[in-house]
Amino acid sequence: MTASPRPNGPASPRRRVNAALWRHEIGRVGWVGWSAPFAAVVVAVAFATLANASGTPRPYVAGVLLTGLEAFVPLAVGLVAVTAIARDVGRELHLALPRSYLATLGRRVAVVAGSGAVASITFWVALLGTGWWSGPGPATATLVWLAPTLALAGLALLVATLGRSVVIATTTVAALWVGQQIYAASMAASAWGRPFLLFLTSRVGTPDGWLTNRIVLSLAGLAMVAATAGLIHRRLLDEEER
């Protein structure tokens, strides 16, 4: 007696549809988008390799690698995230589909965030395994890259939604990044500036208030993502009512 084939339940077609949707969003982000965090890692490694080859002291080289994780990768994620909510020529079609446009944008942002997480974790594991890791212990190491990534990506999404301009959003993110690089020492020495310094780990280390800094940045980033979702949802409702 042969076993009857397992019937396809309702979850099977749903999984196929979800997989197709994720493949589509990965394609929409494009290889340039999802590979940007990995390119940031390559740039950091290249700078560190040149510094090491020129006889630069090991602590400085390790600091360059740490900067790659805390500063370069979050910047790449923030800049690419803007394209996730750029004006979509198929918005009217999305509004006519059962799947909400907000969910579509969410998947697209998740692709960018996922690539950033994979690049960051892989880079951290490589640094840890080769003895080049100069950041905090494993329990809090994730916050080195996660906190600034949330802050920059949240800011990018919010400004892009408010201004409806990729140029304005990317310029804002880049200006904040450069400005904090220039004034990092002043912000680290200030009681009001330290909680908002994106690069506290690579510039100062893990002083008193480091965990507070990471929590503030993470919460600020999540708040901006939530505000972005609310604004987009409100605009979609307005468009449906017209």
C-alpha positions as CSV (number, residue, x, y, z in Angstrom):
1,M,0.0,0.0,0.0
2,T,1.5,3.3,-1.1
3,A,1.2,6.4,0.9
4,S,-1.0,9.0,-0.6
5,P,0.8,12.2,-1.5
6,R,0.6,14.9,1.1
7,P,-2.1,17.4,0.0
8,N,-1.1,21.0,-0.4
9,G,-2.6,22.9,2.5
10,P,-3.5,26.6,2.4
11,A,-0.1,27.4,3.9
12,S,1.8,26.0,0.9
13,P,0.5,28.5,-1.7
14,R,0.9,31.2,0.8
15,R,4.5,30.4,1.3
16,R,5.1,30.4,-2.4
17,V,3.4,33.8,-2.7
18,N,5.5,35.2,0.2
19,A,8.7,33.8,-1.3
20,A,7.8,35.4,-4.7
21,L,7.1,38.7,-3.0
22,W,10.5,38.6,-1.2
23,R,12.3,37.7,-4.4
24,H,10.6,40.6,-6.1
25,E,11.6,43.1,-3.4
26,I,15.2,41.9,-3.4
27,G,15.2,42.5,-7.2
28,R,13.7,46.0,-6.6
29,V,16.4,46.9,-4.1
30,G,18.9,45.7,-6.7
31,W,22.3,44.2,-6.2
32,V,23.8,47.7,-5.7
33,G,21.5,48.2,-2.8
34,W,21.8,45.0,-0.9
35,S,25.6,44.8,-1.6
36,A,26.3,48.4,-0.3
37,P,26.9,47.3,3.4
38,F,29.4,44.6,2.1
39,A,31.1,47.3,0.0
40,A,31.4,49.4,3.2
41,V,33.2,46.5,4.9
42,V,35.5,46.1,2.0
43,V,36.4,49.8,2.1
44,A,37.1,49.6,5.8
45,V,39.3,46.5,5.4
46,A,41.2,48.3,2.5
47,F,41.9,51.3,4.7
48,A,43.1,49.1,7.5
49,T,45.3,47.0,5.3
50,L,47.0,50.1,3.9
51,A,47.5,51.5,7.4
52,N,48.9,48.2,8.6
53,A,51.2,48.0,5.6
54,S,52.6,51.5,6.2
55,G,53.6,50.5,9.8
56,T,50.7,52.2,11.6
57,P,50.4,51.0,15.2
58,R,48.1,48.1,15.7
59,P,45.6,49.9,18.0
60,Y,45.0,52.5,15.3
61,V,44.5,49.9,12.6
62,A,42.0,48.1,14.9
63,G,40.2,51.5,15.3
64,V,39.9,51.8,11.6
65,L,38.2,48.4,11.4
66,L,35.9,49.3,14.3
67,T,35.0,52.5,12.5
68,G,34.0,50.5,9.5
69,L,31.5,48.5,11.6
70,E,30.2,51.5,13.5
71,A,30.3,54.2,10.9
72,F,30.7,52.9,7.3
73,V,28.1,50.1,7.4
74,P,25.4,52.2,9.1
75,L,25.9,55.0,6.5
76,A,25.6,52.6,3.7
77,V,22.3,51.2,5.1
78,G,20.9,54.7,5.7
79,L,21.6,55.9,2.2
80,V,20.2,52.8,0.5
81,A,17.1,52.8,2.8
82,V,16.1,56.1,1.2
83,T,15.5,54.3,-2.1
84,A,13.0,51.9,-0.4
85,I,10.4,54.7,-0.1
86,A,11.3,56.8,-3.1
87,R,8.4,57.6,-5.4
88,D,7.1,54.4,-6.9
89,V,5.8,54.6,-10.4
90,G,3.4,51.7,-9.6
91,R,1.9,53.2,-6.5
92,E,-1.6,53.2,-8.0
93,L,-1.3,49.5,-8.9
94,H,-0.1,48.7,-5.3
95,L,-3.1,50.5,-3.9
96,A,-5.4,48.2,-6.0
97,L,-3.8,45.0,-4.8
98,P,-4.7,43.1,-1.7
99,R,-1.3,43.5,-0.2
100,S,-0.9,46.9,1.3
101,Y,1.7,49.4,-0.1
102,L,3.0,49.9,3.4
103,A,3.8,46.2,3.7
104,T,5.6,46.3,0.4
105,L,7.8,49.2,1.6
106,G,8.4,47.3,4.8
107,R,9.7,44.3,3.0
108,R,11.9,46.5,0.9
109,V,13.4,48.2,3.9
110,A,13.8,44.8,5.5
111,V,15.9,43.6,2.6
112,V,18.3,46.6,3.1
113,A,18.3,46.1,6.9
114,G,18.9,42.4,6.5
115,S,21.9,42.8,4.2
116,G,23.3,45.4,6.7
117,A,22.9,42.9,9.6
118,V,24.5,40.0,7.7
119,A,27.5,42.2,6.6
120,S,27.9,43.6,10.2
121,I,27.7,40.2,11.9
122,T,30.0,38.6,9.4
123,F,32.5,41.4,9.8
124,W,32.4,41.2,13.6
125,V,32.9,37.5,13.6
126,A,35.9,37.9,11.3
127,L,37.4,40.6,13.5
128,L,36.8,38.5,16.6
129,G,38.3,35.4,15.1
130,T,41.4,37.1,13.8
131,G,42.1,39.0,17.0
132,W,41.4,42.5,15.5
133,W,38.2,43.2,17.5
134,S,38.7,46.2,19.8
135,G,35.1,46.8,20.8
136,P,33.0,45.6,23.8
137,G,32.3,42.0,24.7
138,P,30.0,39.7,22.8
139,A,27.0,40.5,25.1
140,T,26.8,44.1,23.8
141,A,28.9,44.0,20.6
142,T,25.8,44.0,18.4
143,L,24.9,47.5,19.7
144,V,28.1,48.9,18.1
145,W,26.6,48.7,14.7
146,L,22.9,48.3,15.4
147,A,22.3,51.6,17.3
148,P,23.8,53.9,14.6
149,T,22.2,51.8,11.8
150,L,18.8,52.3,13.4
151,A,19.4,56.0,13.9
152,L,20.6,56.8,10.4
153,A,18.1,54.5,8.6
154,G,15.3,55.9,10.7
155,L,16.3,59.5,9.9
156,A,16.7,58.7,6.2
157,L,13.2,57.2,6.0
158,L,11.6,60.0,7.9
159,V,13.2,62.8,6.0
160,A,12.5,61.0,2.7
161,T,8.8,60.7,3.6
162,L,8.5,64.3,4.8
163,G,10.4,65.9,2.0
164,R,9.5,63.4,-0.7
165,S,13.0,63.8,-2.1
166,V,15.8,61.3,-2.3
167,V,18.3,64.2,-2.6
168,I,17.1,65.9,0.6
169,A,17.1,62.7,2.6
170,T,20.6,61.5,1.5
171,T,22.0,65.0,1.9
172,T,20.6,65.2,5.5
173,V,22.0,61.8,6.4
174,A,25.4,62.5,4.9
175,A,25.6,65.9,6.5
176,L,24.8,64.5,10.0
177,W,27.4,61.7,9.5
178,V,30.1,64.1,8.4
179,G,29.2,66.7,11.1
180,Q,29.4,64.1,13.8
181,Q,32.8,62.9,12.5
182,I,34.1,66.5,12.7
183,Y,32.6,67.3,16.1
184,A,32.9,63.9,17.7
185,A,35.4,65.0,20.3
186,S,33.2,67.9,21.4
187,M,30.0,65.8,21.5
188,A,31.8,63.0,23.5
189,A,32.9,65.6,26.1
190,S,29.4,67.2,26.4
191,A,26.8,65.7,28.7
192,W,24.0,66.6,26.2
193,G,26.0,65.5,23.1
194,R,27.3,62.2,24.2
195,P,23.9,60.3,24.2
196,F,23.5,61.3,20.5
197,L,27.0,60.6,19.2
198,L,26.8,57.9,16.6
199,F,30.5,56.9,16.8
200,L,31.1,56.8,20.5
201,T,32.7,53.4,20.4
202,S,35.2,54.0,17.7
203,R,36.1,57.5,19.0
204,V,36.1,57.1,22.7
205,G,35.6,53.4,23.5
206,T,33.0,52.2,26.1
207,P,33.1,54.9,28.8
208,D,30.4,55.6,31.4
209,G,27.2,56.3,29.5
210,W,28.0,54.1,26.5
211,L,25.0,51.8,27.0
212,T,22.8,54.9,27.5
213,N,24.1,56.2,24.2
214,R,23.3,53.0,22.4
215,I,19.8,52.8,23.9
216,V,19.0,56.4,23.0
217,L,20.2,56.0,19.4
218,S,18.2,52.7,19.1
219,L,15.0,54.2,20.5
220,A,15.3,57.3,18.4
221,G,15.8,55.2,15.3
222,L,12.8,53.0,16.1
223,A,10.7,56.1,16.8
224,M,11.5,57.6,13.4
225,V,10.7,54.3,11.7
226,A,7.4,54.2,13.5
227,A,6.7,57.9,12.5
228,T,7.5,57.1,8.9
229,A,5.1,54.2,8.8
230,G,2.4,56.4,10.4
231,L,2.9,59.2,7.8
232,I,2.9,56.8,4.9
233,H,-0.3,55.1,6.2
234,R,-2.0,58.5,6.6
235,R,-1.1,59.5,3.0
236,L,-2.4,56.2,1.6
237,L,-5.7,56.7,3.4
238,D,-5.9,60.2,2.0
239,E,-5.2,59.0,-1.5
240,E,-7.9,56.3,-1.2
241,E,-10.5,58.9,-0.1
242,R,-9.9,61.1,-3.1
